[in-house]
Amino acid sequence: MAEATPGVLPDTDIAALFETGAIRSTDRLDDDQIQPASLDLRLGPDAYRIRASFLPGPNRSVTDVLQEPGIELHRIDLTVQGAVLETGCVYLVPLMESLRLPPGISGRANPKSSTGRIDVFTRLVTNRGKTFDDIATGYSGPLWLEISPRTFSIFVRPGDRLAQLRLRRGKPQNTSEKTVSIDMQTGDGPVGWRAKRHAPLIDLRGIGRHEVADFWEPLFPHKGRLVLNPDDFYILASRESVKVAGTKAAEMAPIAPELGEFRAHYAGFFDPGFGTNEGGSRAVLEVRSRDVPFILEHGQPVAKLVYEDMAAKPGALYGSATSNYQGQGLKLSKHFQAPKA
């Protein structure tokens, strides 16, 4: 591992943490589970339907809260044939991975891109956690994932990967920000997609098997603008190409309150090497208006991308192996069939 260098840990350091037991798993790692600057997290064998989301607070474990009367509604066994997680419900799933982090190492989790693009809201929960998605320095214990499908019900199995973990040594280094704006001028095609309600089930392992028309309505701007309806879910694209150098990692803030009354991104991690391909890659934005109808216009700022230093350059950059989203424009998740030429 890079000796005491602060910054986001690369793939080689993550692998070394497995070797030393700082990261543990109930099953062997998948070959592609370690990304350039993050680790995919896998669902364990059980899920718990819970009455409402919660944080344990400084004095309780997640299990302590689950055992309190009225919190757990029922337990679901995922091992036999998998299970359906339904819209409007909140689930808590123990993950295969657990941590025994050394001093000075902290973590943060985000939904994977494919999770955010189907409007599945996930948050990481830890023992004695006071915030979602944040892992305290030196944390030792299990990891749990809160899952709440918002628009589409999903079919899951043990080992499915809905979230990813980024580890950091010390504090963020050399941070900088880039404003991301919306694109309403993509030519003859749609500028975005609006999710249909009462759609079929999405099988998370059904890559490229779901018909777009069953789930999505194409959007075309009227006079260069779109009106976002409250509670509807949209897939839109950034006007700018996004590029992350090999020595940097980036995260898009879920919402910048001063930029509008909407949530502009669920899945916020961008790994080193993203967008460095010829032609670049745009950010695909998962957008939901909060309380009132909201007008979006071409070039309107919608989010901020925050860059920081890596502790070391990763052994493999994003896109060096097969990637679903390198070179993307406006693109739905990998679960949907590619548009016909």
Secondary structure, 3 states (H helix, E strand, C coil): CCCCCCEECCHHHHHHHHHHCCEEECCCCCCCCEECCEEEEEECCEEEEECCCCCCCCCCCHHHHHCCCCCEEEEEECCCCCEEECCCCEEEEEEEEEEECCCCEEEEEEECHHHHCCCEEEEEEECCCCCCCEECCCCEEEEEEEEEECCCCEEECCCCEEEEEEEEECCCCCCEEEEEEECCCCCCCCCEEEECCCCCCEECCCCCCECHHHHEEEECCECCEEEECECCCEEEEEEEEECCCCCEEEEECCCCHHHCCEECCCCCEECCCCCCCCCCEEEEEEEEECCCCEEEECCCEEEEEEEEEECCCCCCCCCCCCCCCCCCCCCCCCCECCCCC
